[in-house]
Amino acid sequence: MIQIQYKFEGKEVKCPNCSNDEFRKGHKKIEPDGTEYFELICLNCKHRFMDIKIPYSALIGEGKKFTPKELTDLMIDSGLNVSMELAEDIAEHNGTTQLLIDILRTNKYWQKGEESDGWAPIHALHLLSAKKAAEAIPTIIDVLRYKPEDLGDWLTEEIASILANFGSAVKNHLIDFIKDDRNDEYARSAATNALMVIYFRDKDSNKELLRQPFLKEKIKEAFDKGLMDPDMIEWDDVEYAYESNEKKLFHDKDPMEHFSRDNINHLMEINYPESFEQSHKKRIGRNEPCPCGSGKKYKKCCMEKETFY
């Protein structure tokens, strides 16, 4: 049982039954509009009650203004469930850049365990990329160098597109990173993929990338030495990537797509399948027959047992 000093929207919450302020967290439900419902269970009197977190879109609809620190704190507190509205406001505000960099530099934000843990750095990477914040590049390169395991699947799935969005500002950083064989091989691969995207987005300005010996020539040398697995990639695939004028690269995408509702729901379903299933249950009317088959109305039967209804 986890005892917590629970705070909601910056305000301490107390049990409505006994005024105790220590709770066990129950389930969480997220509505399609981003409204979140939390179940709290009082550790003193065992009373169960619900708290609600209003979505950011509703808060700004009421005319509330947020400082850069408040915006990034909202992002951290939201865990995975960061709305596009909040992400766009953070990306557009100049004052949030250093705060996002600080998130990447702070170990506690990388820790996993609770649903809110581990997501802030992932969001920060996408937002700094969307902002094209060149001052963040050295920190992001350090993340690649020292935290490849913390990135997990993001290292192979998203980091290349995040890096590529910085364009010419990141090229030399990536070249130096790839040349250093002490760096993680998957991180170096992500850096190479980012260079490919940068090249294809503007071939005329990036012709020098194809002249770098560590790229095409070194890859050909690896094929000639039998170091490449032909079941994974063949030399024809490499040449096609260099010569094609029509190829749409997997890593050529807008970093803000990360915050689309479809993607957030997809990540919720993958990472928190039980919570996602509970959040997307069909709402049962209070006076409808209880789905348990008792013959009673839902409000007189299982509604009292359910966390959410």
ZADO-1210 file (C-alpha; in nm, 4 decimals, padded with zeros to 6 digits):
<atoms>
<atom x="00.0000" y="00.0000" z="00.0000" code="MET" pos="1"/>
<atom x="00.1438" y="00.3354" z="-00.1011" code="ILE" pos="2"/>
<atom x="00.0810" y="00.6261" z="00.1338" code="GLN" pos="3"/>
<atom x="00.0821" y="00.9592" z="-00.0435" code="ILE" pos="4"/>
<atom x="00.0418" y="01.3237" z="00.0425" code="GLN" pos="5"/>
<atom x="-00.1913" y="01.3850" z="-00.2495" code="TYR" pos="6"/>
<atom x="-00.1993" y="01.7206" z="-00.4231" code="LYS" pos="7"/>
<atom x="-00.4351" y="01.8142" z="-00.7027" code="PHE" pos="8"/>
<atom x="-00.3797" y="02.1101" z="-00.9346" code="GLU" pos="9"/>
<atom x="-00.1353" y="02.2456" z="-00.6758" code="GLY" pos="10"/>
<atom x="-00.3896" y="02.2254" z="-00.3893" code="LYS" pos="11"/>
<atom x="-00.3873" y="01.9719" z="-00.1074" code="GLU" pos="12"/>
<atom x="-00.6835" y="01.7366" z="-00.1017" code="VAL" pos="13"/>
<atom x="-00.8463" y="01.6119" z="00.2171" code="LYS" pos="14"/>
<atom x="-01.0878" y="01.3260" z="00.2726" code="CYS" pos="15"/>
<atom x="-01.4427" y="01.4695" z="00.2726" code="PRO" pos="16"/>
<atom x="-01.5345" y="01.2218" z="00.5472" code="ASN" pos="17"/>
<atom x="-01.2569" y="01.2653" z="00.8055" code="CYS" pos="18"/>
<atom x="-01.0266" y="01.5381" z="00.6633" code="SER" pos="19"/>
<atom x="-00.7306" y="01.2993" z="00.6500" code="ASN" pos="20"/>
<atom x="-00.4774" y="01.3879" z="00.3791" code="ASP" pos="21"/>
<atom x="-00.3156" y="01.0487" z="00.3164" code="GLU" pos="22"/>
<atom x="-00.4628" y="00.8255" z="00.0485" code="PHE" pos="23"/>
<atom x="-00.4134" y="00.5193" z="-00.1615" code="ARG" pos="24"/>
<atom x="-00.4651" y="00.5875" z="-00.5294" code="LYS" pos="25"/>
<atom x="-00.7230" y="00.3739" z="-00.7061" code="GLY" pos="26"/>
<atom x="-00.8069" y="00.3651" z="-01.0746" code="HIS" pos="27"/>
<atom x="-00.7946" y="00.6554" z="-01.3149" code="LYS" pos="28"/>
<atom x="-01.0351" y="00.7243" z="-01.5976" code="LYS" pos="29"/>
<atom x="-00.9659" y="00.9510" z="-01.8934" code="ILE" pos="30"/>
<atom x="-01.2541" y="01.0837" z="-02.0995" code="GLU" pos="31"/>
<atom x="-01.2103" y="01.1468" z="-02.4751" code="PRO" pos="32"/>
<atom x="-01.1917" y="01.5231" z="-02.4091" code="ASP" pos="33"/>
<atom x="-00.8989" y="01.4726" z="-02.1715" code="GLY" pos="34"/>
<atom x="-01.0907" y="01.5068" z="-01.8426" code="THR" pos="35"/>
<atom x="-00.9347" y="01.2768" z="-01.5824" code="GLU" pos="36"/>
<atom x="-01.1135" y="01.1171" z="-01.2883" code="TYR" pos="37"/>
<atom x="-00.9100" y="00.9813" z="-00.9978" code="PHE" pos="38"/>
<atom x="-01.0249" y="00.7450" z="-00.7261" code="GLU" pos="39"/>
<atom x="-00.8712" y="00.8169" z="-00.3852" code="LEU" pos="40"/>
<atom x="-00.9075" y="00.5810" z="-00.0886" code="ILE" pos="41"/>
<atom x="-00.8600" y="00.7354" z="00.2555" code="CYS" pos="42"/>
<atom x="-00.6035" y="00.5441" z="00.4631" code="LEU" pos="43"/>
<atom x="-00.7753" y="00.6539" z="00.7839" code="ASN" pos="44"/>
<atom x="-01.1453" y="00.5813" z="00.7335" code="CYS" pos="45"/>
<atom x="-01.1274" y="00.3845" z="00.4021" code="LYS" pos="46"/>
<atom x="-01.3714" y="00.6271" z="00.2414" code="HIS" pos="47"/>
<atom x="-01.3587" y="00.6241" z="-00.1382" code="ARG" pos="48"/>
<atom x="-01.4130" y="00.9426" z="-00.3314" code="PHE" pos="49"/>
<atom x="-01.3419" y="01.0879" z="-00.6712" code="MET" pos="50"/>
<atom x="-01.1350" y="01.3852" z="-00.7721" code="ASP" pos="51"/>
<atom x="-01.1316" y="01.5434" z="-01.1127" code="ILE" pos="52"/>
<atom x="-00.8611" y="01.7028" z="-01.3224" code="LYS" pos="53"/>
<atom x="-01.0030" y="01.9454" z="-01.5749" code="ILE" pos="54"/>
<atom x="-00.8391" y="01.9232" z="-01.9197" code="PRO" pos="55"/>
<atom x="-00.6100" y="02.2052" z="-02.0238" code="TYR" pos="56"/>
<atom x="-00.8422" y="02.3008" z="-02.3089" code="SER" pos="57"/>
<atom x="-01.1163" y="02.3781" z="-02.0549" code="ALA" pos="58"/>
<atom x="-00.8811" y="02.5813" z="-01.8362" code="LEU" pos="59"/>
<atom x="-00.7661" y="02.8047" z="-02.1209" code="ILE" pos="60"/>
<atom x="-01.1282" y="02.8289" z="-02.2331" code="GLY" pos="61"/>
<atom x="-01.1959" y="02.9990" z="-01.9006" code="GLU" pos="62"/>
<atom x="-00.9299" y="03.2559" z="-01.9858" code="GLY" pos="63"/>
<atom x="-00.6628" y="03.1300" z="-01.7450" code="LYS" pos="64"/>
<atom x="-00.3054" y="03.2340" z="-01.8193" code="LYS" pos="65"/>
<atom x="-00.0086" y="03.0167" z="-01.7322" code="PHE" pos="66"/>
<atom x="00.3565" y="03.0980" z="-01.6754" code="THR" pos="67"/>
<atom x="00.6210" y="02.8855" z="-01.8546" code="PRO" pos="68"/>
<atom x="00.6868" y="02.6980" z="-01.5277" code="LYS" pos="69"/>
<atom x="00.3161" y="02.6287" z="-01.4804" code="GLU" pos="70"/>
<atom x="00.2912" y="02.4982" z="-01.8379" code="LEU" pos="71"/>
<atom x="00.5783" y="02.2524" z="-01.7951" code="THR" pos="72"/>
<atom x="00.4522" y="02.1503" z="-01.4491" code="ASP" pos="73"/>
<atom x="00.1133" y="02.0724" z="-01.6055" code="LEU" pos="74"/>
<atom x="00.2923" y="01.8593" z="-01.8628" code="MET" pos="75"/>
<atom x="00.4835" y="01.6678" z="-01.5942" code="ILE" pos="76"/>
<atom x="00.1719" y="01.6145" z="-01.3798" code="ASP" pos="77"/>
<atom x="-00.0248" y="01.4927" z="-01.6813" code="SER" pos="78"/>
<atom x="00.1999" y="01.1899" z="-01.7280" code="GLY" pos="79"/>
<atom x="00.1357" y="01.0412" z="-02.0690" code="LEU" pos="80"/>
<atom x="-00.1934" y="01.2226" z="-02.1185" code="ASN" pos="81"/>
<atom x="-00.0642" y="01.5574" z="-02.2516" code="VAL" pos="82"/>
<atom x="-00.3126" y="01.7302" z="-02.4786" code="SER" pos="83"/>
<atom x="-00.2244" y="01.8860" z="-02.8121" code="MET" pos="84"/>
<atom x="-00.3411" y="02.2260" z="-02.6809" code="GLU" pos="85"/>
<atom x="-00.0957" y="02.2142" z="-02.3918" code="LEU" pos="86"/>
<atom x="00.1854" y="02.0845" z="-02.6129" code="ALA" pos="87"/>
<atom x="00.1309" y="02.3625" z="-02.8671" code="GLU" pos="88"/>
<atom x="00.1355" y="02.6337" z="-02.6001" code="ASP" pos="89"/>
<atom x="00.4594" y="02.4945" z="-02.4551" code="ILE" pos="90"/>
<atom x="00.6151" y="02.4722" z="-02.8024" code="ALA" pos="91"/>
<atom x="00.5165" y="02.8294" z="-02.8881" code="GLU" pos="92"/>
<atom x="00.6374" y="02.9866" z="-02.5613" code="HIS" pos="93"/>
<atom x="01.0035" y="03.0958" z="-02.5656" code="ASN" pos="94"/>
<atom x="01.0232" y="03.0762" z="-02.1877" code="GLY" pos="95"/>
<atom x="00.9737" y="02.6990" z="-02.1778" code="THR" pos="96"/>
<atom x="01.2919" y="02.6004" z="-02.3631" code="THR" pos="97"/>
<atom x="01.5315" y="02.5961" z="-02.0670" code="GLN" pos="98"/>
<atom x="01.2700" y="02.4262" z="-01.8493" code="LEU" pos="99"/>
<atom x="01.2385" y="02.1444" z="-02.1040" code="LEU" pos="100"/>
<atom x="01.6172" y="02.1112" z="-02.1202" code="ILE" pos="101"/>
<atom x="01.6269" y="02.0910" z="-01.7399" code="ASP" pos="102"/>
<atom x="01.3766" y="01.8036" z="-01.7511" code="ILE" pos="103"/>
<atom x="01.6163" y="01.6076" z="-01.9736" code="LEU" pos="104"/>
<atom x="01.8999" y="01.6772" z="-01.7289" code="ARG" pos="105"/>
<atom x="01.7052" y="01.5691" z="-01.4178" code="THR" pos="106"/>
<atom x="01.7280" y="01.1996" z="-01.3352" code="ASN" pos="107"/>
<atom x="01.4043" y="01.1803" z="-01.1349" code="LYS" pos="108"/>
<atom x="01.1959" y="01.2554" z="-01.4438" code="TYR" pos="109"/>
<atom x="01.3399" y="00.9489" z="-01.6178" code="TRP" pos="110"/>
<atom x="01.2335" y="00.7150" z="-01.3383" code="GLN" pos="111"/>
<atom x="00.9442" y="00.4799" z="-01.4068" code="LYS" pos="112"/>
<atom x="00.6948" y="00.3236" z="-01.1716" code="GLY" pos="113"/>
<atom x="00.3896" y="00.5460" z="-01.1598" code="GLU" pos="114"/>
<atom x="00.1881" y="00.6436" z="-01.4666" code="GLU" pos="115"/>
<atom x="00.3274" y="00.9975" z="-01.4448" code="SER" pos="116"/>
<atom x="00.6876" y="00.8789" z="-01.4357" code="ASP" pos="117"/>
<atom x="00.9178" y="00.8559" z="-01.7329" code="GLY" pos="118"/>
<atom x="00.6989" y="01.0497" z="-01.9768" code="TRP" pos="119"/>
<atom x="00.8164" y="01.4072" z="-01.9152" code="ALA" pos="120"/>
<atom x="01.1557" y="01.3576" z="-02.0902" code="PRO" pos="121"/>
<atom x="00.9870" y="01.1919" z="-02.3903" code="ILE" pos="122"/>
<atom x="00.7483" y="01.4860" z="-02.4208" code="HIS" pos="123"/>
<atom x="01.0366" y="01.7301" z="-02.3727" code="ALA" pos="124"/>
<atom x="01.2365" y="01.5720" z="-02.6564" code="LEU" pos="125"/>
<atom x="00.9451" y="01.6108" z="-02.8984" code="HIS" pos="126"/>
<atom x="00.8735" y="01.9670" z="-02.7885" code="LEU" pos="127"/>
<atom x="01.2349" y="02.0843" z="-02.8125" code="LEU" pos="128"/>
<atom x="01.2471" y="01.9329" z="-03.1610" code="SER" pos="129"/>
<atom x="00.9249" y="02.1102" z="-03.2575" code="ALA" pos="130"/>
<atom x="01.0701" y="02.4371" z="-03.1249" code="LYS" pos="131"/>
<atom x="01.3941" y="02.3725" z="-03.3205" code="LYS" pos="132"/>
<atom x="01.5726" y="02.4852" z="-03.0044" code="ALA" pos="133"/>
<atom x="01.9371" y="02.4615" z="-03.1114" code="ALA" pos="134"/>
<atom x="02.0556" y="02.5273" z="-02.7556" code="GLU" pos="135"/>
<atom x="01.9030" y="02.1912" z="-02.6576" code="ALA" pos="136"/>
<atom x="02.1099" y="01.9892" z="-02.9071" code="ILE" pos="137"/>
<atom x="02.4119" y="01.9229" z="-02.6793" code="PRO" pos="138"/>
<atom x="02.1802" y="01.7969" z="-02.4043" code="THR" pos="139"/>
<atom x="01.9911" y="01.5709" z="-02.6449" code="ILE" pos="140"/>
<atom x="02.3210" y="01.4311" z="-02.7730" code="ILE" pos="141"/>
<atom x="02.4173" y="01.3619" z="-02.4103" code="ASP" pos="142"/>
<atom x="02.0872" y="01.1750" z="-02.3670" code="VAL" pos="143"/>
<atom x="02.1797" y="00.9603" z="-02.6671" code="LEU" pos="144"/>
<atom x="02.5278" y="00.9032" z="-02.5287" code="ARG" pos="145"/>
<atom x="02.4450" y="00.8313" z="-02.1640" code="TYR" pos="146"/>
<atom x="02.0791" y="00.7215" z="-02.1546" code="LYS" pos="147"/>
<atom x="02.0142" y="00.4915" z="-02.4528" code="PRO" pos="148"/>
<atom x="01.8631" y="00.2269" z="-02.2234" code="GLU" pos="149"/>
<atom x="01.6289" y="00.4816" z="-02.0642" code="ASP" pos="150"/>
<atom x="01.4995" y="00.5704" z="-02.4108" code="LEU" pos="151"/>
<atom x="01.4015" y="00.2082" z="-02.4785" code="GLY" pos="152"/>
<atom x="01.1976" y="00.1677" z="-02.7971" code="ASP" pos="153"/>
<atom x="01.1996" y="00.5449" z="-02.8477" code="TRP" pos="154"/>
<atom x="01.5637" y="00.5106" z="-02.9477" code="LEU" pos="155"/>
<atom x="01.4767" y="00.3168" z="-03.2632" code="THR" pos="156"/>
<atom x="01.1260" y="00.4481" z="-03.3243" code="GLU" pos="157"/>
<atom x="01.1299" y="00.8245" z="-03.2652" code="GLU" pos="158"/>
<atom x="01.4728" y="00.9698" z="-03.1882" code="ILE" pos="159"/>
<atom x="01.5775" y="00.9925" z="-03.5547" code="ALA" pos="160"/>
<atom x="01.2753" y="01.2066" z="-03.6440" code="SER" pos="161"/>
<atom x="01.3280" y="01.4194" z="-03.3319" code="ILE" pos="162"/>
<atom x="01.6899" y="01.4851" z="-03.4313" code="LEU" pos="163"/>
<atom x="01.6140" y="01.5386" z="-03.7992" code="ALA" pos="164"/>
<atom x="01.3747" y="01.8219" z="-03.7241" code="ASN" pos="165"/>
<atom x="01.6661" y="02.0374" z="-03.6047" code="PHE" pos="166"/>
<atom x="01.7947" y="02.0378" z="-03.9639" code="GLY" pos="167"/>
<atom x="02.1379" y="02.1808" z="-04.0429" code="SER" pos="168"/>
<atom x="02.1940" y="02.2906" z="-03.6812" code="ALA" pos="169"/>
<atom x="02.2399" y="01.9290" z="-03.5710" code="VAL" pos="170"/>
<atom x="02.4400" y="01.7863" z="-03.8635" code="LYS" pos="171"/>
<atom x="02.7911" y="01.8283" z="-03.7230" code="ASN" pos="172"/>
<atom x="02.6801" y="01.6995" z="-03.3833" code="HIS" pos="173"/>
<atom x="02.5414" y="01.3861" z="-03.5464" code="LEU" pos="174"/>
<atom x="02.8521" y="01.3303" z="-03.7602" code="ILE" pos="175"/>
<atom x="03.0781" y="01.3504" z="-03.4537" code="ASP" pos="176"/>
<atom x="02.8447" y="01.1208" z="-03.2599" code="PHE" pos="177"/>
<atom x="02.8387" y="00.8563" z="-03.5357" code="ILE" pos="178"/>
<atom x="03.2167" y="00.8595" z="-03.5717" code="LYS" pos="179"/>
<atom x="03.2628" y="00.7784" z="-03.2025" code="ASP" pos="180"/>
<atom x="03.2395" y="00.3982" z="-03.1848" code="ASP" pos="181"/>
<atom x="03.2166" y="00.4142" z="-02.8052" code="ARG" pos="182"/>
<atom x="02.8551" y="00.5266" z="-02.8415" code="ASN" pos="183"/>
<atom x="02.5649" y="00.2825" z="-02.8370" code="ASP" pos="184"/>
<atom x="02.5182" y="00.1172" z="-03.1770" code="GLU" pos="185"/>
<atom x="02.1417" y="00.1786" z="-03.1828" code="TYR" pos="186"/>
<atom x="02.1957" y="00.5428" z="-03.0910" code="ALA" pos="187"/>
<atom x="02.4482" y="00.5777" z="-03.3738" code="ARG" pos="188"/>
<atom x="02.1980" y="00.4137" z="-03.6086" code="SER" pos="189"/>
<atom x="01.9320" y="00.6652" z="-03.5019" code="ALA" pos="190"/>
<atom x="02.1769" y="00.9490" z="-03.5679" code="ALA" pos="191"/>
<atom x="02.2474" y="00.8072" z="-03.9150" code="THR" pos="192"/>
<atom x="01.8760" y="00.7831" z="-03.9897" code="ASN" pos="193"/>
<atom x="01.8388" y="01.1459" z="-03.8847" code="ALA" pos="194"/>
<atom x="02.1093" y="01.2498" z="-04.1307" code="LEU" pos="195"/>
<atom x="01.9281" y="01.0627" z="-04.4064" code="MET" pos="196"/>
<atom x="01.6083" y="01.2556" z="-04.3354" code="VAL" pos="197"/>
<atom x="01.7984" y="01.5861" z="-04.3278" code="ILE" pos="198"/>
<atom x="01.9527" y="01.5007" z="-04.6646" code="TYR" pos="199"/>
<atom x="01.6243" y="01.4104" z="-04.8311" code="PHE" pos="200"/>
<atom x="01.4440" y="01.7170" z="-04.7002" code="ARG" pos="201"/>
<atom x="01.6922" y="01.9458" z="-04.8741" code="ASP" pos="202"/>
<atom x="01.9294" y="01.7595" z="-05.1050" code="LYS" pos="203"/>
<atom x="02.0804" y="02.0705" z="-05.2610" code="ASP" pos="204"/>
<atom x="02.1909" y="02.2117" z="-04.9264" code="SER" pos="205"/>
<atom x="02.3078" y="01.8779" z="-04.7890" code="ASN" pos="206"/>
<atom x="02.5117" y="01.7303" z="-05.0734" code="LYS" pos="207"/>
<atom x="02.8175" y="01.7115" z="-04.8489" code="GLU" pos="208"/>
<atom x="02.6494" y="01.4372" z="-04.6464" code="LEU" pos="209"/>
<atom x="02.6917" y="01.1919" z="-04.9323" code="LEU" pos="210"/>
<atom x="03.0605" y="01.2726" z="-04.9530" code="ARG" pos="211"/>
<atom x="03.1223" y="01.1735" z="-04.5921" code="GLN" pos="212"/>
<atom x="03.3353" y="00.8567" z="-04.6045" code="PRO" pos="213"/>
<atom x="03.1858" y="00.7224" z="-04.2814" code="PHE" pos="214"/>
<atom x="02.8493" y="00.6909" z="-04.4552" code="LEU" pos="215"/>
<atom x="02.8111" y="00.5257" z="-04.7936" code="LYS" pos="216"/>
<atom x="03.1707" y="00.4109" z="-04.8394" code="GLU" pos="217"/>
<atom x="03.1969" y="00.2625" z="-04.4910" code="LYS" pos="218"/>
<atom x="02.8629" y="00.0893" z="-04.5334" code="ILE" pos="219"/>
<atom x="02.9811" y="-00.0610" z="-04.8637" code="LYS" pos="220"/>
<atom x="03.3004" y="-00.1754" z="-04.6953" code="GLU" pos="221"/>
<atom x="03.0941" y="-00.3508" z="-04.4271" code="ALA" pos="222"/>
<atom x="02.8912" y="-00.5298" z="-04.6963" code="PHE" pos="223"/>
<atom x="03.2089" y="-00.6371" z="-04.8777" code="ASP" pos="224"/>
<atom x="03.3475" y="-00.7832" z="-04.5552" code="LYS" pos="225"/>
<atom x="03.0289" y="-00.9826" z="-04.4951" code="GLY" pos="226"/>
<atom x="02.9476" y="-00.7886" z="-04.1788" code="LEU" pos="227"/>
<atom x="02.5901" y="-00.7076" z="-04.2820" code="MET" pos="228"/>
<atom x="02.3022" y="-00.9524" z="-04.2461" code="ASP" pos="229"/>
<atom x="02.1401" y="-00.9840" z="-04.5922" code="PRO" pos="230"/>
<atom x="01.8135" y="-01.0918" z="-04.4285" code="ASP" pos="231"/>
<atom x="01.7996" y="-00.7471" z="-04.2669" code="MET" pos="232"/>
<atom x="01.9320" y="-00.5231" z="-04.5460" code="ILE" pos="233"/>
<atom x="02.0989" y="-00.5575" z="-04.8850" code="GLU" pos="234"/>
<atom x="02.3305" y="-00.3187" z="-05.0671" code="TRP" pos="235"/>
<atom x="02.0559" y="-00.2442" z="-05.3207" code="ASP" pos="236"/>
<atom x="01.8474" y="-00.1050" z="-05.0338" code="ASP" pos="237"/>
<atom x="02.1270" y="00.1340" z="-04.9404" code="VAL" pos="238"/>
<atom x="02.1701" y="00.2558" z="-05.2976" code="GLU" pos="239"/>
<atom x="01.7962" y="00.3020" z="-05.3310" code="TYR" pos="240"/>
<atom x="01.7926" y="00.5171" z="-05.0169" code="ALA" pos="241"/>
<atom x="02.0633" y="00.7391" z="-05.1656" code="TYR" pos="242"/>
<atom x="01.9227" y="00.7659" z="-05.5167" code="GLU" pos="243"/>
<atom x="01.5450" y="00.7637" z="-05.4835" code="SER" pos="244"/>
<atom x="01.3627" y="01.0911" z="-05.5336" code="ASN" pos="245"/>
<atom x="01.0288" y="00.9546" z="-05.4163" code="GLU" pos="246"/>
<atom x="01.1071" y="00.7560" z="-05.1026" code="LYS" pos="247"/>
<atom x="00.9208" y="00.8659" z="-04.7913" code="LYS" pos="248"/>
<atom x="01.1446" y="00.7838" z="-04.4993" code="LEU" pos="249"/>
<atom x="00.9916" y="00.6302" z="-04.1868" code="PHE" pos="250"/>
<atom x="01.1604" y="00.8887" z="-03.9656" code="HIS" pos="251"/>
<atom x="01.0483" y="01.1891" z="-04.1702" code="ASP" pos="252"/>
<atom x="00.7627" y="01.3135" z="-03.9524" code="LYS" pos="253"/>
<atom x="00.6431" y="01.6062" z="-03.7456" code="ASP" pos="254"/>
<atom x="00.7430" y="01.5667" z="-03.3768" code="PRO" pos="255"/>
<atom x="00.4093" y="01.7185" z="-03.2726" code="MET" pos="256"/>
<atom x="00.2300" y="01.4089" z="-03.4060" code="GLU" pos="257"/>
<atom x="00.3349" y="01.2539" z="-03.0763" code="HIS" pos="258"/>
<atom x="00.0653" y="01.4593" z="-02.8998" code="PHE" pos="259"/>
<atom x="-00.2253" y="01.3680" z="-03.1274" code="SER" pos="260"/>
<atom x="-00.5150" y="01.2098" z="-02.9409" code="ARG" pos="261"/>
<atom x="-00.4919" y="00.8977" z="-03.1561" code="ASP" pos="262"/>
<atom x="-00.1243" y="00.8508" z="-03.0675" code="ASN" pos="263"/>
<atom x="-00.1749" y="00.9205" z="-02.6968" code="ILE" pos="264"/>
<atom x="-00.4607" y="00.6674" z="-02.6876" code="ASN" pos="265"/>
<atom x="-00.2416" y="00.4176" z="-02.8730" code="HIS" pos="266"/>
<atom x="00.0370" y="00.4639" z="-02.6170" code="LEU" pos="267"/>
<atom x="-00.2130" y="00.4375" z="-02.3310" code="MET" pos="268"/>
<atom x="-00.3438" y="00.1092" z="-02.4688" code="GLU" pos="269"/>
<atom x="00.0104" y="-00.0312" z="-02.5047" code="ILE" pos="270"/>
<atom x="00.1535" y="00.0889" z="-02.1733" code="ASN" pos="271"/>
<atom x="-00.1516" y="00.0777" z="-01.9450" code="TYR" pos="272"/>
<atom x="-00.3893" y="-00.1777" z="-02.1029" code="PRO" pos="273"/>
<atom x="-00.6015" y="-00.2287" z="-01.7902" code="GLU" pos="274"/>
<atom x="-00.6457" y="00.1438" z="-01.7269" code="SER" pos="275"/>
<atom x="-00.7152" y="00.2038" z="-02.0950" code="PHE" pos="276"/>
<atom x="-00.9809" y="-00.0669" z="-02.1063" code="GLU" pos="277"/>
<atom x="-01.1423" y="00.0707" z="-01.7900" code="GLN" pos="278"/>
<atom x="-01.1323" y="00.4257" z="-01.9303" code="SER" pos="279"/>
<atom x="-01.3032" y="00.3253" z="-02.2530" code="HIS" pos="280"/>
<atom x="-01.5804" y="00.1080" z="-02.1130" code="LYS" pos="281"/>
<atom x="-01.9256" y="00.1865" z="-02.2453" code="LYS" pos="282"/>
<atom x="-02.1060" y="00.4122" z="-01.9994" code="ARG" pos="283"/>
<atom x="-02.3986" y="00.2381" z="-01.8322" code="ILE" pos="284"/>
<atom x="-02.7059" y="00.4410" z="-01.7406" code="GLY" pos="285"/>
<atom x="-02.8029" y="00.4465" z="-01.3734" code="ARG" pos="286"/>
<atom x="-03.1484" y="00.3053" z="-01.4474" code="ASN" pos="287"/>
<atom x="-03.0411" y="00.0454" z="-01.7034" code="GLU" pos="288"/>
<atom x="-03.0392" y="-00.3264" z="-01.6157" code="PRO" pos="289"/>
<atom x="-02.7142" y="-00.4196" z="-01.4432" code="CYS" pos="290"/>
<atom x="-02.4801" y="-00.6031" z="-01.6831" code="PRO" pos="291"/>
<atom x="-02.4088" y="-00.8653" z="-01.4136" code="CYS" pos="292"/>
<atom x="-02.7501" y="-01.0224" z="-01.4887" code="GLY" pos="293"/>
<atom x="-02.8973" y="-00.9774" z="-01.1407" code="SER" pos="294"/>
<atom x="-03.2157" y="-00.8231" z="-01.2808" code="GLY" pos="295"/>
<atom x="-03.1684" y="-00.5121" z="-01.0676" code="LYS" pos="296"/>
<atom x="-03.1098" y="-00.1625" z="-01.1963" code="LYS" pos="297"/>
<atom x="-02.7441" y="-00.0714" z="-01.2281" code="TYR" pos="298"/>
<atom x="-02.7704" y="00.1992" z="-00.9574" code="LYS" pos="299"/>
<atom x="-02.9056" y="-00.0588" z="-00.7108" code="LYS" pos="300"/>
<atom x="-02.6445" y="-00.3193" z="-00.7905" code="CYS" pos="301"/>
<atom x="-02.2901" y="-00.2989" z="-00.9296" code="CYS" pos="302"/>
<atom x="-02.2752" y="00.0778" z="-00.9664" code="MET" pos="303"/>
<atom x="-02.1969" y="00.1018" z="-00.5975" code="GLU" pos="304"/>
<atom x="-01.9089" y="-00.1445" z="-00.6427" code="LYS" pos="305"/>
<atom x="-01.7587" y="00.0156" z="-00.9529" code="GLU" pos="306"/>
<atom x="-01.4868" y="00.2754" z="-00.9314" code="THR" pos="307"/>
<atom x="-01.6214" y="00.4524" z="-01.2398" code="PHE" pos="308"/>
<atom x="-01.9662" y="00.4659" z="-01.3922" code="TYR" pos="309"/>
</atoms>
